[in-house]
């Protein structure tokens, strides 16, 4: 019988050895350039397995096309991932990327940015992280319960010229595209994905309201629960903010 | 090469392989390792011993991987500039295409859900104990043990050959 450990170790050791460029690592200018460059590289390298393009109009988003493996679209709207340096945060410096909150109360006390917060029925929150971008109008959050259920989402405001082209990338299989119209009259595009764990079904919603784009993901929730959370988001704040 | 530079070289490769198995692509893995090493060198944090230092670096690297994964914007990012099909492939899998031996085993590890992949890699490649993995990941020993068991079960189902895992 083969020894898993031995073969795994030798296979990993056969991979090209990574050699770090110390001069580049320690150069501050290089560091900043690298962070910016990596943001873009990370974005283009990751999980382009299935792509949902949203054709966005005021008050609605609709799934327009699905392609496997790649997509071509006018690149007017580019969402950039947060700066990794701040994400790593070893507890030291703050600032030059985003502000972080560990509770909705602190977020609402400190921020004036328009944001439709969902009411999440979660008994025991194990982790909550809310990030507000400093240089653009954007918020993203991640909330996980002790039962493993997760809700995460994001909002970003585009400038006027880029408000009508958007897309969403998911690493897993996209199924069941559909629409859901809220009582306020906003129509979301909803899709399902199957996550890494077997049976871990994700429900994902996306909508564009003027120049705002909102994404929300539910893991471990039923369709009905997801719809209730979507209903709890007061999207009129974005319409008001556009005026 | 001085001892400290050699240490950084070795740590970088170790962290790169951890990040690569987590992120499954070279760009993210490099990005994470470079930023972790930048923080490591700039902060000049003092450690009790080499094990403590190594555990801290692995902990920070895994946290960085998790945070990138969790980022809603990461999932929704959409740059359509210069996207090629090659860039969409898993670099790690791509590196193994022509390598018969070990290909199956690494591919099977990569297919594991992230939490299992993490403990399997730390246990079998880094040779960390269950207790050490629990300390680094901030999970309970029982949780890590059950993740290890589940990870092995999934590997056994995926792998065509028979392996012993002890």
Boltz contact constraints between the chains, C-beta under 6 A:
constraints:
  - contact:
      token1: [A, 1]
      token2: [B, 162]
      max_distance: 6.0
  - contact:
      token1: [A, 1]
      token2: [B, 164]
      max_distance: 6.0
  - contact:
      token1: [A, 2]
      token2: [B, 161]
      max_distance: 6.0
  - contact:
      token1: [A, 2]
      token2: [B, 163]
      max_distance: 6.0
  - contact:
      token1: [A, 4]
      token2: [B, 163]
      max_distance: 6.0
  - contact:
      token1: [A, 4]
      token2: [B, 165]
      max_distance: 6.0
  - contact:
      token1: [A, 5]
      token2: [B, 124]
      max_distance: 6.0
  - contact:
      token1: [A, 7]
      token2: [B, 102]
      max_distance: 6.0
  - contact:
      token1: [A, 7]
      token2: [B, 105]
      max_distance: 6.0
  - contact:
      token1: [A, 8]
      token2: [B, 105]
      max_distance: 6.0
  - contact:
      token1: [A, 8]
      token2: [B, 124]
      max_distance: 6.0
  - contact:
      token1: [A, 9]
      token2: [B, 125]
      max_distance: 6.0
  - contact:
      token1: [A, 11]
      token2: [B, 102]
      max_distance: 6.0
  - contact:
      token1: [A, 11]
      token2: [B, 105]
      max_distance: 6.0
  - contact:
      token1: [A, 11]
      token2: [B, 106]
      max_distance: 6.0
  - contact:
      token1: [A, 12]
      token2: [B, 17]
      max_distance: 6.0
  - contact:
      token1: [A, 12]
      token2: [B, 125]
      max_distance: 6.0
  - contact:
      token1: [A, 15]
      token2: [B, 95]
      max_distance: 6.0
  - contact:
      token1: [A, 17]
      token2: [B, 13]
      max_distance: 6.0
  - contact:
      token1: [A, 18]
      token2: [B, 12]
      max_distance: 6.0
  - contact:
      token1: [A, 18]
      token2: [B, 13]
      max_distance: 6.0
  - contact:
      token1: [A, 18]
      token2: [B, 16]
      max_distance: 6.0
  - contact:
      token1: [A, 20]
      token2: [B, 12]
      max_distance: 6.0
  - contact:
      token1: [A, 20]
      token2: [B, 37]
      max_distance: 6.0
  - contact:
      token1: [A, 25]
      token2: [B, 34]
      max_distance: 6.0
  - contact:
      token1: [A, 25]
      token2: [B, 37]
      max_distance: 6.0
  - contact:
      token1: [A, 25]
      token2: [B, 38]
      max_distance: 6.0
  - contact:
      token1: [A, 31]
      token2: [B, 38]
      max_distance: 6.0
  - contact:
      token1: [A, 38]
      token2: [B, 31]
      max_distance: 6.0
  - contact:
      token1: [A, 41]
      token2: [B, 27]
      max_distance: 6.0
  - contact:
      token1: [A, 42]
      token2: [B, 27]
      max_distance: 6.0
  - contact:
      token1: [A, 42]
      token2: [B, 28]
      max_distance: 6.0
  - contact:
      token1: [A, 42]
      token2: [B, 31]
      max_distance: 6.0
  - contact:
      token1: [A, 43]
      token2: [B, 77]
      max_distance: 6.0
  - contact:
      token1: [A, 43]
      token2: [B, 79]
      max_distance: 6.0
  - contact:
      token1: [A, 44]
      token2: [B, 79]
      max_distance: 6.0
  - contact:
      token1: [A, 44]
      token2: [B, 83]
      max_distance: 6.0
  - contact:
      token1: [A, 45]
      token2: [B, 25]
      max_distance: 6.0
  - contact:
      token1: [A, 45]
      token2: [B, 27]
      max_distance: 6.0
  - contact:
      token1: [A, 45]
      token2: [B, 87]
      max_distance: 6.0
  - contact:
      token1: [A, 48]
      token2: [B, 88]
      max_distance: 6.0
  - contact:
      token1: [A, 69]
      token2: [B, 85]
      max_distance: 6.0
  - contact:
      token1: [A, 69]
      token2: [B, 88]
      max_distance: 6.0
  - contact:
      token1: [A, 70]
      token2: [B, 83]
      max_distance: 6.0
  - contact:
      token1: [A, 70]
      token2: [B, 85]
      max_distance: 6.0
  - contact:
      token1: [A, 73]
      token2: [B, 80]
      max_distance: 6.0
  - contact:
      token1: [A, 75]
      token2: [B, 80]
      max_distance: 6.0
  - contact:
      token1: [A, 75]
      token2: [B, 81]
      max_distance: 6.0
  - contact:
      token1: [A, 78]
      token2: [B, 79]
      max_distance: 6.0
  - contact:
      token1: [A, 79]
      token2: [B, 73]
      max_distance: 6.0
  - contact:
      token1: [A, 79]
      token2: [B, 76]
      max_distance: 6.0
  - contact:
      token1: [A, 79]
      token2: [B, 77]
      max_distance: 6.0
  - contact:
      token1: [A, 79]
      token2: [B, 78]
      max_distance: 6.0
  - contact:
      token1: [A, 81]
      token2: [B, 71]
      max_distance: 6.0
  - contact:
      token1: [A, 81]
      token2: [B, 73]
      max_distance: 6.0
  - contact:
      token1: [A, 81]
      token2: [B, 74]
      max_distance: 6.0
  - contact:
      token1: [A, 81]
      token2: [B, 77]
      max_distance: 6.0
  - contact:
      token1: [A, 84]
      token2: [B, 31]
      max_distance: 6.0
  - contact:
      token1: [A, 84]
      token2: [B, 35]
      max_distance: 6.0
  - contact:
      token1: [A, 85]
      token2: [B, 35]
      max_distance: 6.0
  - contact:
      token1: [A, 87]
      token2: [B, 67]
      max_distance: 6.0
  - contact:
      token1: [A, 88]
      token2: [B, 35]
      max_distance: 6.0
  - contact:
      token1: [A, 88]
      token2: [B, 39]
      max_distance: 6.0
  - contact:
      token1: [A, 88]
      token2: [B, 64]
      max_distance: 6.0
  - contact:
      token1: [A, 90]
      token2: [B, 39]
      max_distance: 6.0
  - contact:
      token1: [A, 140]
      token2: [B, 72]
      max_distance: 6.0
  - contact:
      token1: [A, 140]
      token2: [B, 73]
      max_distance: 6.0
  - contact:
      token1: [A, 142]
      token2: [B, 70]
      max_distance: 6.0
  - contact:
      token1: [A, 152]
      token2: [B, 72]
      max_distance: 6.0
  - contact:
      token1: [A, 153]
      token2: [B, 72]
      max_distance: 6.0
  - contact:
      token1: [A, 154]
      token2: [B, 72]
      max_distance: 6.0
  - contact:
      token1: [A, 154]
      token2: [B, 73]
      max_distance: 6.0
  - contact:
      token1: [A, 167]
      token2: [B, 78]
      max_distance: 6.0
  - contact:
      token1: [A, 168]
      token2: [B, 76]
      max_distance: 6.0
  - contact:
      token1: [A, 196]
      token2: [B, 113]
      max_distance: 6.0
  - contact:
      token1: [A, 197]
      token2: [B, 113]
      max_distance: 6.0
  - contact:
      token1: [A, 215]
      token2: [B, 76]
      max_distance: 6.0
